[in-house]
Amino acid sequence: MTIKKVGIIGIGNVGRHVMLDLVNQGIPDEIVLVDLKDEKSRCEATDINAGMAYMPNRVKVYAGTYEDLADASLIVTSFGKIELTSVGNDRNGEMPFTIDAARKVGAKLKACGFHGVLIDITNPCDVISHKLAEILGLPRGRVFGTGTGLDTARLLYRLSADSGVDQRSITAYMLGEHGVAVFAPLSVVSFHGVPLAELAKDNPKLRYSQKAISKAIFDDAWAVCDVKHCTEHGIAATAARMAKVVLNDEKTIMPASAPLDGEYGEKAVFAGVPCLLGKDGIERILELPLTPDEKAVFHDCCESIRQNIAKAETFGEYKA
Ligand SMILES: NC(=O)c1ccc[n+]([C@@H]2O[C@H](COP(=O)([O-])OP(=O)(O)OC[C@H]3O[C@@H](n4cnc5c(N)ncnc54)[C@H](O)[C@@H]3O)[C@@H](O)[C@H]2O)c1
């Protein structure tokens, strides 16, 4: 019998919500919590175990070490310092801290011999996913980011509210960076095969412009951050869904931050695109039939991420 063991590294707002979603949905058998501050992972484990008697699934949750992560099937990284994003509402504000942390976390994971699938949440998500993949050196696709998975869920929510159709009957994507350089290609939005333009004929709410809807989705995130200084539920649901797909080898298509190597004409970059997810992580990258204008916007997004990847290299050890 194989035990489904998941590690979470960084048990702040996001990490503890990922833990809760994994337990409530009974996705793994075992969860190892690791944080820079041992007392945080210990307290979160004690707190969730206090409620296990009333939870729908019995999952073993404990604070552990990198040695405990060596044989994990899957690791979710959610380390960070969220207060650094509040300066100018910029996910890149965290980069000097998170790129240094990624180097340290990546080196420890490599040293302990971890060889499963890693899903990165830490921001800037595409840059950190790229760095962790580079350090771990696992087969392509084994390390990826939640990327535009969350942005896409936000888009689906809006499309559902405006059309009255359940999110699960809609195909739509946010592509590019989990950050500023992200957009919604409207040409590929469909309602189980019926194009958006068709439904928009008798529903004026669905007559979006690409720029306006992309900005609205971006603003939705910061409206939450302005009040609660973090987002946690949407991203936890996104990561838990990806974890379930990987652990159960579901072969589901979801947007994720993927290592592009020629797809969409892009190289040397991680960016949010539709991916086939299964036991090996990203098992295939799917290329959408974008219009020439959408292709150009996607290229600009990738350029922006590549610039951030290069910028990350200019940061040394983080000093508070
Ligand atoms: N990709 C997305 O869609 C998305 C959405 C929301 C948040 N985020 C990102 O997720 C990360 C976590 O957000 P949060 O609100 O939980 O932050 P937080 O500041 O509440 O928690 C971060 C945790 O990471 C720990 N940590 C820091 N450095 C570490 C290291 N080297 N090793 C282990 N643990 C370490 C901290 O002690 C802390 O407990 C941030 O980078 C945030 O920007 C991403």
The ligand as an ORCA input file, in Angstrom:
! r2SCAN-3c Opt
* xyz 0 1
  N       0.487     32.202     -6.528
  C      -0.641     32.736     -6.025
  O      -1.678     32.752     -6.705
  C      -0.619     33.294     -4.635
  C      -1.801     33.701     -3.984
  C      -1.713     34.169     -2.668
  C      -0.456     34.248     -2.046
  N       0.655     33.883     -2.725
  C       2.002     33.912     -2.129
  O       2.108     32.842     -1.194
  C       3.151     33.151     -0.266
  C       2.647     32.954      1.161
  O       1.644     33.917      1.450
  P       1.138     34.081      2.966
  O       0.050     35.082      2.957
  O       0.918     32.741      3.552
  O       2.457     34.706      3.641
  P       2.833     34.758      5.179
  O       3.844     35.846      5.339
  O       1.590     34.769      6.011
  O       3.507     33.335      5.457
  C       4.712     32.937      4.913
  C       5.292     31.825      5.777
  O       6.500     31.360      5.147
  C       7.442     31.132      6.184
  N       8.794     31.158      5.596
  C       9.496     32.227      5.177
  N      10.694     31.846      4.707
  C      10.740     30.502      4.805
  C      11.703     29.531      4.483
  N      12.905     29.864      3.976
  N      11.420     28.240      4.736
  C      10.232     27.884      5.292
  N       9.274     28.762      5.614
  C       9.527     30.060      5.383
  C       7.180     32.224      7.201
  O       7.726     31.926      8.476
  C       5.669     32.265      7.195
  O       5.100     31.386      8.143
  C       3.551     34.589     -0.581
  O       4.685     34.583     -1.415
  C       2.337     35.138     -1.322
  O       2.630     36.251     -2.132
  C       0.607     33.406     -3.996
*
